[in-house]
């Protein structure tokens, strides 16, 4: 990435702006240009299901639900986190949001996604933003392998960990993607145009279209 972009991303992280961004009053820990990209992807893809691994208070979960509700009359956002204790009441109250308190790589998650595909036919938009250590992200990618179909969209967030922020973190999402593509090089096409559109992202190499 360009030096000025790296400087901005380090500023974005170091100042804590990422932790003080809200949607409809709910904490939404996303880069705002990425959120706009997600909205554009959803409008083009017109998915019936959004799968979000890692939700915290659920600001982005609510954002996804509100966007989907304006695209289709039948949709579901499945949000998964180890604990739902901090999820905002607005998120819990939305009838198109379903929450699960468990690891994103639990078998119950893949089973639920498979059943939702039957109930809500159509594309899936999936986004990974839970445990950022390489083994966990790699396990998420492998779990999704027989769930996502051709044309489905996957975003692996926070590939900037170690590149350029948190350089002492160790192997993370970026390295998980490297390992995955060594195993399955033909599963996804990188959406370079989308990644480059706004000049910066917290998910470089992480915008992926299932082949």
Secondary structure as UniProt FT lines:
FT   HELIX           3..14
FT   TURN            15..16
FT   HELIX           17..19
FT   STRAND          22..23
FT   TURN            24..25
FT   STRAND          26..27
FT   HELIX           32..45
FT   STRAND          49..53
FT   TURN            56..57
FT   HELIX           59..69
FT   TURN            70..71
FT   STRAND          76..81
FT   TURN            85..86
FT   HELIX           89..93
FT   TURN            95..96
FT   STRAND          97..101
FT   TURN            104..105
FT   HELIX           107..119
FT   STRAND          124..128
FT   HELIX           134..144
FT   TURN            145..147
FT   TURN            150..151
FT   STRAND          153..156
FT   TURN            159..160
FT   TURN            162..164
FT   TURN            167..168
FT   HELIX           173..183
FT   TURN            185..186
FT   STRAND          188..190
FT   HELIX           192..196
FT   TURN            197..198
FT   TURN            204..205
FT   STRAND          207..210
//
